[in-house]
Amino acid sequence: MSSPDELKAKLNLETSRIHWHELQTYYARGHVVRVESELDLLDVAAQLTADNKAQFEQWLARSLVGDVSPDLARAWYEKNSELWAVVVAPWVLVQDRSASKLH
């Protein structure tokens, strides 16, 4: 089993930007997970890989991760938004960083 740092490095290599139109099939299947920009996408992916249910329940309760709402999906579709994404099968974690400020 790999260390948390090795896992994050692996996930980082598998992370890329993708347009929302390319994710329609996954969204239709209910396999897209929204990750709010205040969270680190790689941390969320690592916790999902580790099956850290307690952490996910906290994030879900605070609406920091969850389903993509129909309204949000429609807005992303209309703009064909480019999102950051990483796959933790069967899930595709997506994050909209367009409104985030770079440090």
BELKA-V247302 format. One record per backbone hydrogen bond with DSSP energy under -0.5 kcal/mol. NH is the residue of the N-H (numbers start at 1). CO is the residue of the C=O. Records with the same first field share a line. If there is no record, write none. Layout:
NH->CO  CO
This chain:
7->3
8->4
9->5
10->6
11->7
12->8
13->9
14->10  11
15->12
16->85
18->83
20->81
22->19
23->20
24->21
27->23
28->24
29->25
30->27
31->26
33->92
34->66
35->94
36->64
39->36
41->39
44->40
45->41
46->42
47->43
48->44
49->45
50->46
51->48
52->47
53->51
56->52
57->53
58->54
59->55
60->56
61->57
62->58
63->60
64->59
65->59
66->34
68->32
69->67
73->69
74->70
75->71
76->72
77->73
78->74
79->75
80->76
81->76
83->18  81
84->95
85->16
86->93
88->86  91
91->88
92->31
93->86  91
94->33
95->84
97->95
100->97
